[in-house]
Amino acid sequence: MSQSETAKATAAFQHKPEQESGSGTMCSALIVAAPHSGSGKTTVTASLARYHRNQGRKVTVFKVGPDFIDPMILRKASGELVYQLDLWLVGEQGCQALLHRAAMESDLILIEGVMGLFDGTPSSADLAQYFNIPVLGVIDAKAMAQTFAAVTFGLAKFRENLPFSGVMANRVNTERHAELLSSSLPEEFCFYGRIPKDDSITLPERHLGLVQAQELADIDTQLDQAASHIANTGLVDLPEKVEFFAVEANANEYEDQKSFIDRALVGTRVIIVRDNAFSFIYAANIAFLEQAGAEITYCSALNDAHLPEGDILYIPGGYPELYAEQLMSNITFLSDVKDFAASNKPIIAECGGMLYLLEQLTDMSGKKLPMLGLMPGQATMQKKLASIGSQWVDLSPFEQNISSNNDDACENIMRGHSFHYSRAEIALEPICQTTHHPSERAGEFVYQHNNILASYMHWYFPSNPGLTLRIFNKARCF
């Protein structure tokens, strides 16, 4: 192998702590991965989750990477919240804590990978190797014969010591085709069977990925139909168990941090806009705010006549371009948001939430639509992807503009990601700019305008608890 090929085949994380075997919690687990995006990872993961849930088992599902839409489908399939697992975004200890908690509560842990198995820094393969979780390879084999074996071999053997459970053939309609694929495999690889091409379980897509679960009227019927295909595979039984370990930490330090978080936002009411137009928000962000004692109030910018009473307004990303006319026709809600802004209460807006605050949005057809006008500028939707990737940002300039009674000296670094098809022209001087991970190229601008903090970047709040609490603390001012 060349030096670059060796790097791809080597785990990105080499220094995980040693754990004493027998001291952890055992739970069946699989990482569902593939050679590339579009192979059917989400369908297979959702099918497995719904099948085992229908057998009366508790299934906890995670998603590798920062995707928002796949977790909506997976939550519908499993009936449980879906958290991100990413060794950089969430952190090694954060991932370990999430997995250990799931192992204590679940019969099965399923983790949907991101892109191809070895794509990204860190990759799904990194996560598999770090936690010794077997990989289930999903291969779109509708147009394959013996090459199926070559792709399987590459997935299993490209990286030394990668835990590999076996492979499933997706979109394969006949037993004869499945037999041809199976017979081509070396005996060391387990062939779990096939999922047929079934239009009734095909999930529609749009420019940011799959259509959201709440937009699909027949989603439960689709999931049950998808689960029925699992009954004809070797995945009807629970996979092998993996040992998951608790995060080792000084007990007093842990209790001090927990106490600090628990009391930080008591008495603060956070209004979160959540509907079909604005729904891209990490489950971990909500859990963090709740742990900090915040009172969460949800509302819909599409359907609610009025904005609820609250101290902070949080508008996450989503699809405002698809619902722009309905958003702008909700006159009383718009008026309430403008009154909220005029009251100098904080507004935090991410990606689509930021577009909602601008003066104008041009949709894919070229139609110009008015927006709230709380930030000077406009955005234009385009067919070409404008930005994607994990990012971090130093929010020190924002910190300098707020008052805080917190003497915590932690860095002002927040991690997150961006993924959007629009370009914005905002007539403001940004206070800082994000940096892509791992390329270190310049990323998104961050804006502070009166009481508004906005960016294309989606923040991952647990990446910096102290900074998040200062941002959301209602006692501070911009």
DADAZI-V189408 format. One record per backbone hydrogen bond with DSSP energy under -1.0 kcal/mol. NH is the residue of the N-H (numbers start at 0). CO is the residue of the C=O. E is the energy in kcal/mol with one decimal. If there is no record, write none. Layout:
nh	co	e
NH	CO	E
NH	CO	E
//
This chain:
nh	co	e
5	1	-2.5
6	2	-1.8
7	3	-1.7
8	4	-1.6
22	19	-1.9
24	243	-3.3
26	241	-2.0
28	239	-1.5
29	108	-1.8
30	133	-2.5
31	110	-2.9
32	135	-2.5
43	39	-2.5
44	40	-2.9
45	41	-2.8
46	42	-2.5
47	43	-2.6
48	44	-2.5
49	45	-2.7
50	46	-2.6
51	47	-2.4
52	48	-2.1
53	49	-2.5
55	52	-1.9
56	51	-2.1
59	107	-2.6
61	109	-2.6
62	82	-1.9
63	111	-3.2
64	84	-1.3
72	68	-1.4
73	69	-2.6
74	70	-2.5
75	71	-1.7
76	72	-2.0
77	73	-2.3
78	74	-2.9
84	62	-2.3
89	85	-1.9
90	85	-1.4
94	90	-2.6
95	91	-2.3
96	92	-2.5
97	93	-2.1
98	94	-2.5
99	95	-2.4
100	96	-2.3
101	97	-2.1
102	98	-2.5
103	99	-1.7
105	101	-1.7
106	57	-2.6
107	57	-1.6
108	27	-2.5
109	59	-2.4
110	29	-2.0
111	61	-2.7
112	31	-3.1
116	33	-2.4
118	115	-1.6
124	116	-2.1
126	122	-1.7
127	123	-2.4
128	124	-2.5
129	125	-2.6
130	126	-2.1
132	127	-1.9
134	162	-1.2
135	30	-3.4
136	165	-2.8
137	32	-2.7
138	167	-2.4
140	138	-1.2
140	169	-1.8
143	140	-1.9
147	144	-1.7
148	145	-1.3
150	146	-2.5
151	147	-2.2
152	148	-2.7
153	149	-2.1
154	150	-2.4
155	151	-2.5
156	152	-2.6
157	153	-1.9
161	158	-1.3
164	134	-2.4
165	134	-1.4
166	189	-2.5
167	136	-3.2
168	192	-2.6
169	138	-3.1
170	194	-1.4
171	194	-1.8
177	173	-2.0
178	174	-2.7
179	175	-2.0
180	176	-2.1
181	177	-2.8
182	178	-2.7
184	181	-1.3
188	185	-1.8
191	166	-2.7
194	168	-2.3
200	197	-1.8
205	208	-3.7
208	205	-2.3
210	203	-2.7
214	211	-1.6
215	212	-1.6
218	215	-1.4
221	217	-2.6
222	218	-2.4
223	219	-2.3
224	220	-2.2
225	221	-2.5
226	222	-2.5
227	223	-1.5
231	228	-1.4
232	229	-2.2
233	191	-3.1
241	26	-2.8
243	24	-3.0
253	249	-2.8
254	250	-2.5
255	251	-2.5
256	252	-2.3
257	253	-2.6
258	254	-2.6
259	255	-2.2
260	256	-2.4
261	257	-3.0
262	258	-1.6
263	260	-1.0
264	291	-2.6
267	264	-2.2
269	294	-2.5
270	311	-3.3
271	296	-2.8
272	313	-2.0
273	298	-3.1
274	277	-1.9
279	316	-2.4
280	278	-1.5
285	281	-1.4
286	282	-2.4
287	283	-2.2
288	284	-2.2
289	285	-2.4
290	286	-2.5
291	287	-2.0
292	289	-1.5
293	288	-2.2
294	267	-2.9
296	269	-2.7
298	271	-1.9
303	299	-1.6
310	268	-2.8
311	268	-1.6
312	345	-2.4
313	270	-3.3
314	347	-3.1
316	279	-1.1
318	276	-1.6
321	318	-1.2
326	322	-2.8
327	323	-2.5
328	324	-1.2
330	328	-1.8
333	329	-2.2
334	330	-2.3
335	331	-1.9
336	332	-2.2
337	333	-2.2
338	334	-2.3
339	335	-2.5
340	336	-2.4
341	337	-2.3
342	338	-1.3
343	340	-1.6
344	339	-1.3
346	450	-2.4
347	312	-2.9
348	452	-2.5
349	314	-2.3
350	454	-3.0
352	349	-2.8
354	350	-2.0
355	351	-1.8
357	354	-1.1
358	376	-2.4
359	376	-1.0
360	368	-3.0
361	378	-2.6
362	366	-2.5
365	362	-1.9
368	360	-2.7
370	358	-2.1
371	355	-2.1
372	357	-2.7
373	356	-1.6
374	356	-2.0
377	424	-2.2
378	359	-2.0
379	422	-2.4
380	361	-3.1
381	420	-2.2
385	419	-2.2
386	419	-1.5
388	417	-1.6
390	415	-2.6
391	434	-2.2
392	413	-2.2
394	411	-3.4
398	394	-2.4
399	395	-2.2
400	397	-1.3
401	398	-1.3
413	392	-2.5
415	390	-2.4
416	457	-1.5
417	388	-1.9
419	386	-1.9
422	379	-2.1
424	377	-3.3
426	375	-1.9
427	425	-1.9
430	445	-2.5
431	445	-1.1
433	443	-3.3
434	391	-2.9
435	440	-2.9
436	389	-2.7
439	435	-2.1
442	433	-2.9
445	431	-2.5
446	453	-3.3
448	451	-2.2
451	448	-2.4
452	346	-2.6
453	446	-2.6
454	348	-1.4
457	416	-3.3
459	414	-2.7
462	459	-2.1
463	460	-2.0
467	463	-2.4
468	464	-2.4
469	465	-1.8
470	466	-2.3
471	467	-2.3
472	468	-1.0
475	472	-1.6
//
